[in-house]
Amino acid sequence: MRKLSILFLAVFIVAAAIFSGCTPSTSSSSSSYVMKANISGSSPMNGSICLAAEVASSLGISGSTVTGGIAGPPQINLSIGTWSGTTGTFPLTNVTSATEGNFGQYISTTGVMAKVSSSGNLVITSVTSTQIKGTFSFTCTDGTVVSAGSFTAQRP
């Protein structure tokens, strides 16, 4: 659990560094690093920023919306406990019972506890030195369904 917390801390530090050094672009209103998904009982999640971070052999991918230059909910976090840097399908389970630490999280609003996956899959379809692309879907322990997810994550 501590390793996973460190991984997501690293993702957020990278995000903060990127946002603090950026000014809004006047030439384009969209980023090429995005995350999208359908959320049961909610509006679709259309994250305007998506970052990947590697800590040791773990991979964390975080997608969120940006308001006023600040990243925040809704947000989806994906984690692979042991990643070799390749494409493939990775089962997402509940972090408390996962042997490899693979899981998904959905955070709907600020101050709300993250909903954690009980089952699902993360499929990494492309890996380059600058980005990671893929798809995902998972069901949370409370029954929330995150479906038709896709992302293009920036690798800092």
N, C-alpha and C positions, 0 to 999 in steps of 0.2 A: 504494500500500500504506500509506503514511504517513497519507493522508486517512482510510482505513478504520480504522486504529488509533485515530486521534483520535475518530472517530465512536463506536466502542465504548467508549472511555474516557469520553466524555460520557454514554453510557447508564449506565455503572456509577457515575459520580459522582451522577447524578440518582437512581439507585436507592439509593445510600448515604444521600443527603439525605432521601429519603422514609422509609427504614427507621429512621434515627436519630431522627426526629421523631415516630414512631408508637408507640403502645402497642397491645397486642393488644385487639381488640374483643371484648366479651362478648356483644354482640347478634347476631353472625353469625360463622359459622366459615368463610365463603368470601368471596373477593374477586370483584369484578366484572371485574377486569383479570387475565385468565388466558390461558395457552397450553397446548394439548394436542396430542399427536401419538403415533402408533404408531412404535416403533423396532424394526427387524428384530433378532431375537436378544436383545431386552431387554424389560423391563417397559415399559408405556406411560409416556410423559412427561406428567405432570400438573402443570404449572407454576402455582403459586399466585400469581405476580406476573408482570405483563407490562408493559413500559414501551417507549415510542417516543421517540426523540430525533432532532432534525433539526440537522445541522451544514451550513451553507451550503445546497447543493442536494441533500445526501445524507440518506437516512433509515435509521436503525437501529432494529430492533425486537428486544428481548431478553426471553425468557421463562425463568423458573427457579423452582425450588422454594425454599421458605423454611423453615429449621430454626432455632428459637431466635431468630427475628428477623433472621437472616442469610441473604441470598440466595446460592445456590450450585448446583452441579450436582445432577441433570442440568439442562442448560441448552441452549437453542436460540437462536442469533443469526441474524437475517436482515438483509441490507443491500441497499439500492438506491442505486447510485452517483450517479444523476441522477434526482431526483424532483421533479415539479412540483406536488405537493400534491393529486393527483387519484387517483381509483380507476383500476384497470386490472390487466392481467396483466403480470408482470415475470419474464422468464426468469432462473433462477439457474444460474450456471456456476461453474467453478473460478476463484477470485479471481486466480490468476496469469495467466489467459488472457482474462479478461472485459474487454471494451472499455468497458463502463459500470460495472464494479465491482459487479455484482449477484451475491450469493452467499448461501449458507446455511452454518451451522456447527452441529455437534452436539458437546457436551462431556458425556461420560458420568459421569465422576467427577473429583474434585479431583486435580490433578497429571498428568492425561492430556491429551495434545495434542488440540486440536479437530479433529474430522473435518470436512473441507470439501467442499462440493457439487461435483459434476462436471456435473450436469444437474438440472433441475426447474423449478418455477414457484412464484411468490408472487402471489396474487390479492388485491388490496385491494378490498374490497366496500363499505366505508363510511368516510368521513372527516368528523369534526366537530372543533370547537375543543378538545374534551376527550378524544377517543379515536379510534383507528383499528382497524377490524375487517377480518379477512380469513382466507384459507386458504392452505395451502402444502403442498408435497411436494417432496422431492429425494433424489437418490442421491448418496452421498459417494464420494470417489475410492477408498476402500477397499472399496466395495460395500455399506456400511451404507445401509439404506433408511429414510428418514424419511417416513412417509405419513399421510394423513388428518389433517393438521395444521390447527388453527384457533386464532385468537387474538382477544382484545379487549385492545388496548394503551392504556395511559393516556398522554395527551400532557400533559406538565407545563407 
